[in-house]
């Protein structure tokens, strides 16, 4: 019986010594042991941001709910909500799917309008029709500024994985691009 106690004590001492040596090594590592801490903090931050950017937000509908003769402000609100599928922002309210059908529907309305911002809106919609969303954050902020936004300016474009999760959370898998 004493033999097992000594073996157990020996194994514990070996484990403790190994842990101590590893800790000291990490402490004197070239980055002062901060690399693993900052990596895990960065990973946690990325996970938190992913969840924040892709969460379900209120006011999500497929129907654009435009009146028979929509006002410019109504169209801009819809386009603003469409950008939420593409952009990173601290706060987002409302979402409409950024799909060819909705883009074309808004394009038709704007092209037949006499809106003060018609040229700007058509330029944005042309990019979207061509699948170019590289300026979606700037587009979002254009609409946001027009609406006198104070919270929720876009600060980047979501990754493909973030956008897919946003679509699943807000519209359903039938809206995922093929």
N, C-alpha and C positions, 0 to 999 in steps of 0.2 A: 504494500500500500504506500509506504514512504517513497518508493521508487517512482510511482505515478505522480506524487506531489512534486518531487524534484524535477521530473520531466515537464510538468505543467509550468512550474516557476521558470525553468530554463526557456521554454517556448515563449512565455510572456516577456521575459527579458530580451530575447532576440527580437521580438516584434516591436517592443518599445524602443530599442536601440535603432532598429531600422527606421522607424518613424522619426526619431530624433535626427538621425543623419540626413534623411530626406528633407526635413524641415530646414535644417541648417544649410543644406545645399541650395534649396530654393531661396532662402533669405539672402545668400551671397551670389545668387545667379546674376547675370549681367543687368537685368532690369529690376534688381532689388526685390524680387519676389512679387512684383506688382503685375506681371504679365497674366498670370492665371486669374488673379482677382479681377483685373480690368476685362479680360476676355469673358469671364462669366457675367460680369456686369453688363458688358456690351450685348451678350447673347440674351440676357433677361430684358434689356431695353428693346432689342429688336423684336422679341416675342410680344412685349407689351405694345409696341407700335403696330405690329402686324394685327393684333387683336383690335386695337383702337381704329385703325384705318379700314378694317373689313367688317366691323360690327353692323348689325341691323340698325338702320336709322329710320326715323319716322317719315311719314308722308310718301311712302313708296307705292307707286302705281304704274302700270304699263300705259293705261289710257292717258294721253297727254292733256285731256280735259280742256282743250282750247274752245273758246266760244266760236260762234259762226264767223265773226269778224274780230279776231284777236287784236288786242292792243300790243304795242311794242313791248311794254313792260311784262305782259303775260308771256310772250315768246321768250324774252330774256330770262324770266324765271324758270321756264321749262329747260332752256339750254343750260342754265346754271345747274339745275338738278341733274341734268345728263352728265355734266363734268364730274360729279361726285363719284362716278364709277371709275374714273381714271386718276384722280388726284389725291394727294396727301394734304390734309388740313386738320387743324386742331378740333374744329367743330364742323359738322355737316348736318343740314336739315333738309330732308326731301331727296328723293332720287327717282330718276326716270332712266330706263335702259338706253344705253348708247348703242343702238343697233341700227342697221340700214333702214328699217321701216320708220323708226322715229326720226332719224336724221332726214330722210326724204320727206316726211310729213312736214317737218319744220321748214325745210328748204322751200317747199312749194308755197307755204304761207308767206315766207319772207320775200321770195322772188316776185310775188304778186302784190306786195305791200308798197306803201309809200313812207315807210319808217324813216326817221331821221338817221338811224344807224344802219340802214339797209346794206350799204357797201361793206361795213365791218362784219355784220352778221353773215352775209353771203360768203365773204372770204373765209371766215371760220368754218362755216358749213361745207364749203368746197374742200377744205383740208380734211374734214371729218368724212365726207363722202369718199375721199381717196384713201381712207384708212390712216391718215396722218394725225396722230394724237400727241405728237412730240411737244406741242405747245399748249396742251390741255390745262396745265396749271396757269399759264398766262391768260388763256381763254376764261377760265374760272374767275380769275381776279378781275378781268374786264367786266364780267357780269356782276361780280361782288361789289366792285367800285360803283357801278351804275346804280346798284341797290343800296348804296351807302352802308356797306358792310362794316362792322366794327370787330367782329369775332369770326375766325374761321378762314382767314386768307390761306390760299393754297401755297405750299412750300415745296412741292415736288410732284413727281408722277409715281403712282404705285407700280410695284413690280408686277409681272405677269401672275405670279402666285397670289399676291394681294388682291389684284383685280378679280381673279377667279373666285376667291373666297368672298369678296364683296358681292359678286353676282349671285353666288349660291345663297348667301345670307339674305339678300334683299329681293331677288327676282326668281330664283329657282334654277335648277339645272338646265331647263329648256332654253335659257338665255345664254348659256355658255357658248363661246365661239367654237366652231368646228375645226 
